[in-house]
Amino acid sequence: MKKIKKCMMAIVVFATIIINSTGCESKPIMDEDKCAEVALEYMKNKYQKDFELVSSVQNKKVIGRKGYVTVRVITDEEKEYCVMVYPDGDEDTDKDGYYDSYKVGVDDYMCTLVEDNIKYDLDEVIKKLELNNSSVEFM
């Protein structure tokens, strides 16, 4: 009898957690177009370079999390970069069903800018260690 009560209690607690995390009220969703605008403005301000929009796709959110939008942008060099945009807060003050503001969490353009420097630095370290292909063994 105690085991049945414990199981029932565990089910009630689990159901309560699931209901509270998903909620019955309608929560704001992400506006992909607004996220694309935020990403393009962010990239232009940060790098003083013009970017063009390739795509803007909302990624599925995990229970209890807001999710994010992946915005793909392209430069004049025809290389594509990824920018991840998240909601900035929980507000929907204008009640249009979308979050009011967004912020950029990650952009991978900086990786391209520092890639050559990192390769050069690593080559210098390898030269200092005097390693060559014949002395490196893989297990």
C-alpha positions as CSV (number, residue, x, y, z in Angstrom):
1,M,0.0,0.0,0.0
2,K,2.9,2.4,0.8
3,K,4.4,1.7,-2.6
4,I,1.2,2.6,-4.3
5,K,0.9,5.9,-2.4
6,K,4.5,6.7,-3.2
7,C,3.9,6.0,-6.9
8,M,0.8,8.1,-6.9
9,M,2.6,10.9,-5.2
10,A,5.4,10.8,-7.7
11,I,3.0,10.9,-10.6
12,V,1.2,13.9,-9.1
13,V,4.5,15.8,-8.5
14,F,5.7,14.9,-12.1
15,A,2.4,16.1,-13.6
16,T,2.5,19.3,-11.6
17,I,6.0,20.1,-12.8
18,I,5.1,19.4,-16.4
19,I,1.9,21.5,-16.3
20,N,3.8,24.4,-14.5
21,S,6.7,24.3,-17.0
22,T,4.5,24.3,-20.1
23,G,1.7,26.4,-18.7
24,C,-1.9,26.7,-19.9
25,E,-1.6,30.3,-20.8
26,S,-0.5,31.3,-24.3
27,K,3.1,32.4,-24.2
28,P,4.6,34.7,-26.7
29,I,6.4,33.2,-29.7
30,M,9.4,34.4,-31.6
31,D,9.0,36.7,-34.6
32,E,11.5,35.4,-37.2
33,D,11.4,38.6,-39.3
34,K,12.1,40.8,-36.3
35,C,14.9,38.4,-35.3
36,A,16.4,38.7,-38.7
37,E,16.3,42.5,-38.5
38,V,18.0,42.4,-35.1
39,A,20.7,40.0,-36.4
40,L,21.4,42.2,-39.4
41,E,21.6,45.4,-37.4
42,Y,23.8,43.7,-34.8
43,M,26.3,42.4,-37.5
44,K,26.4,45.8,-39.2
45,N,27.0,47.7,-36.0
46,K,29.6,45.2,-34.7
47,Y,31.7,44.6,-37.8
48,Q,30.9,47.8,-39.9
49,K,30.1,45.6,-42.9
50,D,26.9,44.9,-44.8
51,F,25.3,41.5,-44.6
52,E,22.4,40.0,-46.4
53,L,19.7,37.7,-45.1
54,V,19.8,34.1,-46.3
55,S,17.3,32.5,-43.9
56,S,15.6,32.8,-40.5
57,V,14.4,29.7,-38.8
58,Q,13.0,29.2,-35.3
59,N,14.5,26.2,-33.5
60,K,12.3,24.1,-31.3
61,K,12.3,25.0,-27.7
62,V,12.9,22.6,-24.8
63,I,10.3,22.4,-22.0
64,G,10.7,25.5,-19.9
65,R,13.0,27.3,-22.3
66,K,12.2,30.0,-24.8
67,G,14.1,28.6,-27.8
68,Y,16.0,30.7,-30.3
69,V,16.0,31.7,-34.0
70,T,18.9,30.8,-36.2
71,V,19.5,33.6,-38.7
72,R,21.9,32.8,-41.7
73,V,23.6,35.8,-43.2
74,I,26.0,36.2,-46.1
75,T,28.7,38.7,-46.9
76,D,30.0,40.0,-50.3
77,E,32.5,37.1,-50.2
78,E,29.6,34.7,-50.6
79,K,30.3,32.9,-47.3
80,E,27.5,32.1,-45.0
81,Y,27.5,32.8,-41.3
82,C,25.1,31.8,-38.5
83,V,23.7,34.2,-35.9
84,M,21.6,32.9,-32.9
85,V,18.9,35.3,-31.6
86,Y,17.1,34.8,-28.3
87,P,14.2,36.7,-26.7
88,D,15.3,39.4,-24.3
89,G,12.9,38.9,-21.4
90,D,9.4,37.4,-21.2
91,E,7.4,40.5,-22.1
92,D,4.7,40.9,-24.6
93,T,3.4,44.3,-23.6
94,D,1.7,45.1,-26.9
95,K,-0.2,41.7,-26.8
96,D,0.6,40.8,-30.4
97,G,1.7,37.3,-29.5
98,Y,5.4,37.9,-30.1
99,Y,8.2,38.8,-27.7
100,D,8.9,42.5,-27.5
101,S,12.7,42.5,-27.8
102,Y,15.5,40.1,-28.9
103,K,19.2,39.9,-28.3
104,V,22.0,38.2,-30.2
105,G,23.6,35.3,-28.3
106,V,26.1,34.0,-30.8
107,D,27.6,34.9,-34.2
108,D,30.3,32.9,-35.9
109,Y,31.7,35.6,-38.1
110,M,34.3,36.4,-35.5
111,C,35.7,32.8,-35.9
112,T,36.4,33.6,-39.5
113,L,38.2,36.8,-38.6
114,V,40.6,35.1,-36.1
115,E,41.0,31.8,-38.0
116,D,44.2,32.8,-39.8
117,N,45.8,34.2,-36.7
118,I,45.0,31.0,-34.7
119,K,46.5,28.9,-37.5
120,Y,49.6,31.0,-37.6
121,D,50.0,30.9,-33.8
122,L,49.5,27.1,-33.7
123,D,52.1,26.6,-36.5
124,E,54.6,28.7,-34.5
125,V,54.0,26.6,-31.4
126,I,54.5,23.4,-33.3
127,K,57.7,24.7,-34.8
128,K,59.0,25.6,-31.4
129,L,58.2,22.1,-30.1
130,E,60.0,20.8,-33.2
131,L,57.3,18.2,-33.9
132,N,56.9,16.6,-37.2
133,N,54.5,14.1,-38.6
134,S,56.9,11.1,-38.1
135,S,57.3,11.8,-34.4
136,V,53.6,11.9,-33.6
137,E,52.1,8.5,-32.8
138,F,48.4,7.9,-32.5
139,M,47.0,5.3,-30.1
